[in-house]
Amino acid sequence: MNDFWVFGYGSLMWRPGFAHVETCKARVHGYRRALCIHSHVHRGTPDRPGLVLGLDRGGSCLGLAFRVPGELKNEVVAYLRERELVTNVYLERRVGARLENGQLVEALTYVVDRGHGQYAGRLDVEHAARQVSASIGQSGPNVDYVRNTVEHLKALDIRDHWLEAVAARLQAETGKAL
């Protein structure tokens, strides 16, 4: 069996949860990282939904690509489906990912389903920050999710200017460093 690639743009980058033999930065064109999914459980409630990351149409996204041994394909894909497809807000896709060495590979990833009821659409910084600051779910405050994401991206030397702007807005509103 041939090895295959998985592209991560959110928590998969720092907590993949599956065996892999190589990790490198990669860019996917045609999609962007965005707080575009309403969270009704982990970072919000049905009355006060939070926002979590999705890979949405437009722009490009710098993330991590993981090379998985072919013999682990069924196991890894089953794990990813269980993790990512809980509410079916994501669609499993194969996309072109350009590795930092210039190589173009096909990678498995999960993009937001724009027709799903949890899809929040394209939000401006102020709207996203307002919604995040008002939301708490079973996994804690939505603000902590954004803070954790921005910190991990910075640790990986990956910049996301829009998400950093949301974090800065949250910091300005709460007076707490993010």
N, C-alpha and C positions, 0 to 999 in steps of 0.2 A: 504494500500500500504506500501511496505517496504521502509525504508530509503535507499539512495544510496550515493556513494562517487564520488567526482570529484578530479582529481589530477592536480595541477597547478605547473608549473616549471618556468614560466616567470611572466608576468604582472598579471596573475590571482592570484598570491600569495599575492600581495599587493593591487590589485584592482579587486576583484572577480566579483563584480557587480550583485551577486545573493544571495538570502537568504540561510543561512545555520545555523545549530545548533551546530556544533563542527568543530574545526580546529586543526590539529596536523601535525607535521612533518611526512613525509613518504618517503620511498625509493622505486623506481621502478628499477628493474634489467632488463638488455637487451636494455636499452635506455640511452642516455646521452643528457644533455642540450648543444646546440651548436648554434653558429651564422652560420646557414646553409641555410638560405632563403634569396634570393635576394629581396630587397624591392625597387619597382619601383615608389612608391607613397609617403608613409609616411616618409621614411628615405633615399630616393634616387630618382633617375629618371631612365628612360630606358637607357639613355646614361651613367649615373654614378650610378648604383644601389648600395644601401646600403645593410647592413646585419642585419637581425633580428633573434630572437631565434626560434628554432624548437627543437623538441624532436626527435633525430636521433638514429639509431641503434648503439648498442655497449655500454659496460660499465654499469654504473648505474647513477641514478639521484636522488638527495635529493631535495624534494620540499615540498609542503603542500597538505594535503588531507582535503577536506571539506565534512562533512556529511550533506546531504540535506534531508529534510523530504520528504517521499514518495509522499505525496499529492501535492508537488511542482515539481515533476519530469517533467511533460510535459512543464511547464513554464520555468524551468531552462534549459532543453535540447534545447528548441527553442531559448532561449537567447544565449546559447553557440554556437549553429549552426550559428546564425546570426553574432555573433562576430568573430568566428574562421574560418568559411568556405567561406569568401568573395571571394577569388580567387581559392578556392579548393586546396590550397597548403598543407593543413592539411587533415589527414584522422582521422575520429572518431574511437577510439578503446577503448576496455575494457581491462585493464591490472591489474595484481596483484600488489598491493602496500602494503608494510610492514609498518605499523604505528609504531611510536616511542615506543609504549608499547609492540611491538612484534606481534600484531594481523595482520593477512593477510586479506586484503579486495580486492574486485574487484572495480576498479575505472574507471570512464569515463575520457578519456584524448584525446588529439589531437597530433598525430605524423606527421612528415613531410612525404609527398609523394615523394619518391626518383625519381619517373618518371615525376614529374611536372617540367615545364620549369623554375620555380623560385628556384629549388633546387640547391644550390651552392656546395654541396659535402662537404667532410671533408677538411677543410682548416688548414694550419699551422698558428701559432700565427702571424708571420710577414705579411703573405698575408691578413689575416683577418683585422689586424690593418691598413694596407695600404688602403684597400677598405673602411673601416669605416671612416678613416680620410678624404677621398676625397668625401664623400657623404652627401648631404643635400636634404631633401624632404619636403613635406607639413607640417609635424609635427616637423621639425627642423633638426639640424645637427645629423648625425648618432652617432657622438662622445657622444652627450648628452644622447642618448638611452643607450649606453654601460655604461656610468657613472652612470646613474640612476639605471640601473639593478644591477650593482656591489654594489652600496650604499644600495639598498633595500635588497639584499642578505646578506650583512654584518649585517644590522640591524636585520635580522631574524636569525642571527648566522648560516648562511648556507655558506659554502665555495665552490667555484667553481674555482679551480686552473687555468684551461685553460682560462676561461673568465677573471680572475684577471690578468693573464699574458698578455692578449690582452690589457686590461686597462693600465697596466704598460708600455707596448710598446707605446700606444697612448700618455701617459704622457711624455715619453722620447722624442717622436717625436714633440709634441706640446709645451712642457715646461710648460704645465698647469697641475695642480693637478687634478686627476680624483676622 
